Amino acid sequence: MAHFVLTTKKTSAKEVARLFQNNIWKLYSLPKSIITNRRVQFAVGMMRELNHMLGIDTKLSMTYYL
């Protein structure tokens, strides 16, 4: 299943997080995976903003990296 939300080319991670919250999260909760055609940093930024909007305290760890 896929959901497509119209946006502009210059949408920031914060704006994508808001679009996700308003259009996807209310239906399905948090994602199990994220597929993006942007940099990894953009996906991390989007999830950070989404967690902030949802009141989730994010504590990232550098412990496990291959």
N, C-alpha and C positions, 0 to 999 in steps of 0.2 A: 504494500500500500504506500502511496506517496501523497503528500499534500504540497501544493504550490501556492505561495503567497506572493502577490505582486509587490515589487519594490523597485527602487532606482539603483543604478549602477554604483552610486557613491554612498550606499547605506553603511553606517558604522556598526560595530559590534553591539553597541548599546541599543541602537535602533532595531537590529535583527533580534536581539533578546526580547525587546518589547513586542515585536511582531510575533515571535514564537510564543510568548506568554499569552497574548491575546487570541491567537488563532490555533495553536497546537496543544500547549500545556493543559489548557482547560478541558480538552478532550481526552488526552492520553497520559498526562503526568510527565515525568522526566524521561528523556530518551535513553535507549539502551546503547545506541551508537549514533555518531554524527558523520555524515558524508558531506564534504565541502569542496568546492573548487577554488577556495582561497587558501591563504597560508595557515599553517597550524596555529600560529599566534592569534589569528582572527577567531578560530573556533574556541580556543582557550579563553580569549577575551569575552566572547559571546556567552559562554557558560559561566564565567565569573560574574558578568552583569546579571544573567538570569538568576543565579544563586542569590545575589544581593537583593534582587527584586522579590524573591520568594522568602527571604529571611533565613537563608541557609548560610551558615558560617563555613567558608571554604578554607581549609588548611592544607595546602599542597605540600607534598613531600618529594624530595629529590632522592629518596632512598633506593627506589627500584627503577633503574633504567638500563636497558641493554645496549 
